[in-house]
């Protein structure tokens, strides 16, 4: 899974083929925490990211 961004200690990864996973989402790694974020809604689908981390990566 390629890294598409790094900022504030977060690593953002994403598959590029639509057939690999649905709904479209990104994977966020922040220290020992991880999260799967829906691109369309910005909601965490699974994971244990803190509210602080989620506010830093909100997709708007």
Buried (B, 14 or more C-beta within 10 A) or exposed (E): EEEEEEEEEBBBBBBEEEEEEEEEBBBBBBEEEBBBBBEEEEEBEEBEBEEEBBEBBEEE
